[in-house]
Structures are given as C-alpha cells and as structure tokens.
C-alpha cells in the first residue's frame, strides 16, 4: 500500500481545518473546520497503526493503551 497519498490527504484535511478555524467567524463553520482537522489526524493515526500492525482489526490495537 502506498502511504504518501493518504498522508497528503490527511495533512490537507488538517491544514484546511486549521485554516477554517483561523479565518471563519461563523460558529458552525468553525466547528466543521475543527471536525476536518480531527479527521485528518485520525486518518494519519489509523494509517500508521495499519502500517505497524498490518491489520485493520480495531480489537487488535492495544498500542495506545496505558
């Protein structure tokens, strides 16, 4: 699986979210921008977990537990 395009999409979503937070004055648009930034971060985390564990099974992800 080629990782770079997915990470570019995650970075773009995060950047658009941060841009929206800084520029928008409408509360709804700010909340949507925060959601886009969260999706970008979540996508990057899931992709890195998939690369390290070679599985998409959510029950096997105990890496982030204390």
C-alpha positions in Angstrom: 0.0 0.0 0.0 1.4 3.4 -1.0 1.3 5.6 2.1 2.3 9.0 0.9 -1.0 9.9 -0.9 -3.0 9.0 2.2 -0.8 11.1 4.4 -1.0 14.0 2.0 -4.8 13.8 2.2 -4.6 13.7 6.0 -2.3 16.7 6.0 -4.5 18.6 3.6 -7.6 17.9 5.8 -5.8 19.0 8.9 -4.5 22.2 7.1 -7.9 23.1 5.8 -9.4 22.6 9.3 -6.8 24.8 10.9 -7.3 27.4 8.2 -11.0 27.4 8.7 -10.6 27.8 12.4 -8.4 30.8 12.0 -10.3 32.5 9.2 -14.0 31.8 9.8 -16.2 33.9 12.1 -19.3 31.7 11.8 -19.6 29.2 14.7 -20.9 26.4 12.5 -18.0 26.8 10.0 -15.5 26.8 12.9 -17.0 23.5 14.2 -16.8 22.0 10.8 -13.2 23.1 10.5 -12.4 21.5 13.8 -14.0 18.3 12.6 -12.0 18.3 9.4 -8.8 18.8 11.4 -9.8 15.8 13.7 -10.5 13.6 10.6 -7.0 14.4 9.2 -5.3 13.5 12.5 -7.4 10.4 12.9 -6.7 9.2 9.4 -3.0 9.6 9.9 -3.1 7.7 13.2 -5.1 4.8 11.7 -2.7 4.6 8.8 0.3 4.5 11.0 -1.3 1.8 13.1 -2.1 -0.2 10.0 1.5 0.1 8.7 2.9 -1.1 12.1 0.5 -3.9 12.8 -0.5 -5.0 9.2 -4.2 -5.3 10.3 -7.3 -3.1 10.3 -9.0 -5.0 13.1 -9.7 -2.5 15.7 -9.7 -5.1 18.5 -6.0 -5.8 18.0 -5.0 -2.2 18.5 -3.7 -2.1 22.1 -0.7 0.0 21.2 -2.2 3.2 22.7 -3.4 1.7 25.9 -1.6 2.6 29.2 
